[in-house]
Amino acid sequence: MNCQACNYPDSHVVKTTQDEKTNQIFRRRECIKCGARFTTQEHLRESTKRSDYKTPAPNKILHK
């Protein structure tokens, strides 16, 4: 995540909170270079599991 003040490409997370109602995560970050703090927001998507149906393998005939 780039810093909004100096555009440095690295920061570390200071605090993380999650809003269960809206499925969002808010992360308070601090720039490693200039020390500026900013908040990022992530939206969580619910995923649905795909069917566990597996196609049967074709019969293999081994000849000796």
VENKAQUI-V196928 format. One record per backbone hydrogen bond with DSSP energy under -1.0 kcal/mol. NH is the residue of the N-H (numbers start at 1). CO is the residue of the C=O. E is the energy in kcal/mol with one decimal. If there is no record, write none. Layout:
NH;CO;E / NH;CO;E
//
This chain:
3;8;-2.6 / 7;3;-1.1 / 12;30;-2.3 / 14;28;-3.9 / 15;28;-1.4 / 17;26;-2.6 / 19;24;-3.0 / 23;19;-1.1 / 24;19;-1.4 / 25;42;-2.6 / 26;17;-3.0 / 27;40;-2.5 / 28;15;-3.3 / 29;38;-3.3 / 30;12;-2.4 / 31;36;-2.9 / 32;10;-1.4 / 38;29;-2.0 / 40;27;-2.7 / 42;25;-3.0 / 44;23;-3.1
//
